[in-house]
Amino acid sequence: MAPLEERHSWFEDLWAFIKTKRLWTHLFIILLVSFILIWSVFFWLDHFTRHGQKLLIPDYTEKPIELAASDASDRTFEIVVTDSVFFVGEEGGIIKRQNPKPGSKAKEGRKIYVTVTKYQPEMISISALPPLYGEVYEIKSRELAVGFDLQTEIIDEIYDPGPEGHIMQVLHEGQLIISEEHRNNSYEVERGETLSIVVSKSTGGMTTIPDLRCKTLQEARFQLSAMQLSLGEIELIGATDDMDQAYVTDQVPFPLEDPEENKMERGGPINLWVSPIRPGYCDSLQNE
């Protein structure tokens, strides 16, 4: 067993070493390095496990492209504009479609492809429109609305011997662009604008007042139909079993001698007086 003084000397040396500044300096450095190493390991593990993690893609539709791009960048995504379309009444730069779709998941750095509204209005050339003159208004109105976003309004009706409701003229802001003789194919209109339409009607326009005296009612009906006039009131003088074979004795309006004044509007009525007896003046009238 070691002498008492030797053990006392060993403890004194150990205690003296523990109290040295050098020991505590080394211990501090060791603890600091250990802390840094442990923190670095945990940071690396956290980054490694989170890298490649799928994130939820927000809904950017109906939002301005600038705001969407800023938000996407904060989420490590990238907005890429692939197309632009024109929407009537919409301001430019508004996102209308996106891919991947909202609510789907994607990895960090994913590109989001979007379609935005155009800043400049889209112009449509008249040459791109379907045939319009002489076509049925109701059909072409729907075709222009669906295919070209062009609205139409009827501003007038004019007489035409053909069917009613057919397009006779097309105007834009008061300028004639389509008619029977004219089609301005170089003219352009903005998508979403309104075209003014003039359509046909079966009445209107002037025609000569026919002289129906001495004709049978059947013959008078045929002539009125051919001249696009209507048969008005019929007054029978006498009695007959066959009205169609009754003779016209008088009419209103009555034909005038002056050709310039002997006019009436197409579709207008002519009232007739008829009799089963042929008027005596018919022979002299036919000889005139």
C-alpha positions in Angstrom: 0.0 0.0 0.0 1.4 3.4 -1.0 2.5 5.7 1.7 -0.1 8.4 2.7 2.1 11.2 1.5 2.3 9.7 -2.0 -1.5 9.4 -2.3 -1.9 13.0 -1.1 0.6 14.1 -3.7 -1.3 12.4 -6.5 -4.7 14.1 -5.5 -3.0 17.4 -5.3 -1.6 17.1 -8.8 -5.0 16.0 -10.2 -6.8 18.9 -8.5 -4.2 21.3 -9.7 -4.6 20.0 -13.3 -8.4 20.3 -13.1 -8.1 23.9 -12.1 -5.9 24.8 -15.0 -7.2 27.1 -17.7 -5.8 24.9 -20.4 -8.1 22.0 -19.5 -11.2 24.1 -19.5 -10.3 25.8 -22.8 -9.9 22.3 -24.4 -13.2 21.2 -22.9 -15.0 24.3 -24.3 -13.5 23.7 -27.7 -14.6 20.0 -27.7 -18.1 20.9 -26.6 -18.4 23.6 -29.3 -17.1 21.4 -32.0 -19.5 18.6 -30.9 -22.4 21.0 -30.9 -21.5 22.2 -34.4 -21.2 18.6 -35.7 -24.4 17.5 -34.2 -26.3 20.6 -35.5 -24.8 20.0 -39.0 -25.9 16.4 -39.0 -29.5 17.2 -38.0 -29.6 20.1 -40.6 -28.4 17.8 -43.3 -30.8 15.1 -42.4 -33.7 17.5 -42.3 -32.8 19.0 -45.7 -32.2 15.5 -47.2 -35.6 14.2 -46.0 -37.5 17.3 -47.2 -35.7 17.6 -50.5 -38.0 16.2 -53.2 -41.0 16.4 -51.1 -44.2 17.0 -53.1 -46.0 20.3 -52.4 -49.6 21.3 -53.0 -50.1 23.5 -56.1 -52.3 26.5 -55.5 -55.1 27.7 -57.8 -53.8 30.5 -59.9 -56.7 30.8 -62.3 -58.4 34.2 -62.5 -55.3 35.8 -60.9 -53.0 38.3 -62.5 -49.8 36.7 -63.9 -47.5 39.0 -61.9 -49.1 38.0 -58.5 -49.2 34.3 -59.4 -45.5 34.3 -60.5 -44.4 36.0 -57.3 -46.4 33.5 -55.1 -45.2 30.5 -57.1 -41.5 31.7 -56.7 -42.0 31.8 -52.9 -43.1 28.2 -53.1 -40.2 27.2 -55.3 -42.4 26.8 -58.4 -42.0 28.6 -61.7 -44.8 30.1 -63.8 -44.4 29.6 -67.6 -46.8 31.3 -70.1 -47.5 28.9 -73.0 -50.5 30.6 -74.7 -52.6 33.7 -74.6 -56.3 34.0 -75.6 -58.7 36.8 -76.0 -61.8 37.0 -73.7 -64.4 39.6 -74.4 -64.4 42.2 -71.5 -61.4 40.6 -69.8 -58.3 42.6 -69.0 -54.9 41.2 -70.2 -52.6 39.0 -68.1 -55.3 37.0 -66.3 -54.6 33.3 -65.9 -57.4 31.2 -67.4 -55.9 27.7 -67.4 -53.0 26.0 -65.6 -51.2 22.7 -65.8 -50.7 20.9 -63.4 -54.2 21.6 -62.2 -54.9 23.3 -58.8 -54.8 20.9 -55.9 -52.4 18.5 -57.4 -48.9 17.8 -55.9 -45.5 18.4 -57.5 -41.9 18.5 -56.4 -40.0 21.7 -55.7 -38.9 23.6 -58.7 -41.9 22.3 -60.8 -42.9 24.5 -63.8 -46.6 25.5 -63.9 -47.7 26.1 -67.5 -50.5 28.7 -67.8 -52.7 30.3 -70.4 -53.4 34.1 -69.9 -55.7 36.6 -71.5 -54.3 38.9 -74.2 -53.5 42.5 -73.5 -54.4 43.6 -77.1 -57.9 42.9 -78.5 -58.1 40.3 -81.2 -59.1 41.6 -84.6 -61.2 39.6 -87.1 -61.0 40.1 -90.8 -64.2 40.2 -92.8 -62.6 37.7 -95.2 -62.6 35.1 -92.3 -66.4 35.4 -91.9 -68.8 33.0 -93.6 -71.1 34.1 -96.4 -73.6 36.5 -95.0 -75.5 38.3 -97.8 -78.8 36.5 -98.6 -78.4 34.1 -95.7 -81.0 33.5 -92.9 -80.3 36.1 -90.2 -81.2 33.8 -87.2 -78.8 31.1 -88.4 -75.9 33.4 -89.2 -76.4 35.4 -86.0 -75.8 32.2 -83.9 -72.8 31.3 -86.1 -71.1 34.7 -85.6 -71.7 34.6 -81.9 -70.4 31.0 -81.4 -67.5 31.0 -83.9 -66.3 34.6 -83.7 -67.7 36.2 -80.5 -69.5 38.8 -82.7 -72.9 40.1 -81.7 -75.5 41.2 -84.2 -78.5 43.6 -84.1 -81.2 44.3 -86.7 -81.2 48.0 -87.4 -83.6 48.1 -90.4 -85.7 46.1 -92.8 -86.0 46.6 -96.6 -88.2 45.1 -99.2 -86.8 42.1 -101.2 -88.8 39.8 -103.4 -87.2 36.8 -101.7 -88.0 35.3 -98.3 -88.2 37.5 -95.2 -85.5 37.7 -92.6 -82.5 37.3 -94.9 -79.4 39.4 -94.6 -79.3 42.3 -97.1 -76.6 44.5 -95.6 -74.0 44.3 -92.9 -72.6 47.5 -91.3 -70.1 48.3 -88.6 -70.1 51.7 -86.9 -72.2 53.0 -89.7 -69.9 51.8 -92.5 -71.3 49.4 -95.1 -69.0 46.3 -95.2 -71.3 43.7 -96.9 -74.1 44.0 -99.4 -75.2 42.4 -102.7 -72.6 44.3 -104.7 -69.9 44.8 -102.1 -67.9 42.8 -99.5 -64.9 44.6 -97.9 -62.7 41.6 -97.1 -59.8 43.9 -95.9 -62.0 45.4 -93.2 -61.4 44.2 -89.6 -63.6 44.3 -86.5 -62.6 43.6 -82.9 -63.7 40.3 -81.4 -66.7 40.9 -79.2 -68.1 43.9 -81.1 -71.6 44.2 -82.7 -72.4 44.1 -86.4 -75.5 46.0 -87.6 -77.7 44.0 -89.9 -80.4 45.1 -92.5 -82.8 42.2 -93.2 -85.3 41.6 -95.9 -89.1 41.9 -95.6 -91.8 40.9 -98.1 -93.7 44.2 -97.8 -92.4 47.6 -98.7 -91.0 49.0 -101.9 -93.3 50.5 -104.6 -95.1 48.7 -107.4 -97.6 49.8 -110.1 -101.3 49.8 -109.2 -102.9 47.2 -111.5 -106.2 47.7 -113.3 -108.3 44.7 -112.2 -111.6 45.8 -113.7 -113.3 43.2 -115.9 -111.1 40.4 -114.6 -112.7 37.5 -112.7 -111.9 37.4 -109.0 -109.8 34.3 -109.6 -107.7 36.2 -112.2 -107.4 39.2 -109.9 -106.2 37.1 -107.0 -103.5 35.6 -109.3 -102.3 39.0 -110.6 -102.2 40.5 -107.0 -100.1 37.5 -105.8 -97.7 37.9 -108.7 -97.3 41.6 -108.0 -96.9 40.9 -104.2 -100.0 42.8 -103.4 -102.7 41.6 -101.0 -106.4 41.2 -101.6 -108.4 43.5 -99.3 -112.1 43.6 -98.7 -114.5 42.1 -101.3 -118.0 43.5 -101.8 -120.4 41.4 -103.9 -123.0 43.3 -105.9 -125.8 40.9 -106.6 -125.8 37.1 -105.9 -123.7 34.3 -107.2 -122.9 30.7 -106.4 -119.3 31.0 -107.7 -117.4 34.0 -106.3 -114.2 33.2 -108.3 -116.0 33.7 -111.5 -117.5 37.1 -110.5 -116.2 40.1 -112.4 -114.4 43.0 -110.8 -116.4 46.2 -111.3 -114.4 48.7 -109.3 -111.3 48.8 -107.0 -109.6 51.0 -104.4 -107.0 52.3 -104.9 -107.9 53.0 -108.5 -105.2 53.1 -111.2 -104.0 56.6 -112.2 -103.0 57.8 -115.6 -99.7 59.3 -114.5 -97.2 56.4 -114.3 -95.1 58.3 -111.7 -98.2 58.6 -109.4 -99.7 55.2 -110.1 -97.7 53.5 -107.3 -98.4 51.7 -104.1 -96.4 49.9 -101.5 -95.8 46.2 -102.1 -97.9 44.0 -99.8 -100.6 46.7 -99.6 -104.3 45.7 -100.0 -106.6 46.5 -102.9 -110.3 46.4 -102.1 -112.6 45.0 -104.8 -116.3 45.2 -105.8 -117.4 42.2 -107.8 -120.6 41.2 -109.7 -121.7 38.0 -111.4 -122.6 40.2 -114.4 -119.8 41.3 -116.7 -119.7 45.2 -116.8 -120.8 46.7 -120.2 -117.7 48.9 -120.4 -115.3 45.9 -120.5 -115.2 45.6 -124.3 -114.3 49.3 -124.7 -111.8 49.0 -121.9 -110.0 46.1 -123.6 -109.8 48.0 -126.8 -108.0 50.9 -125.2 
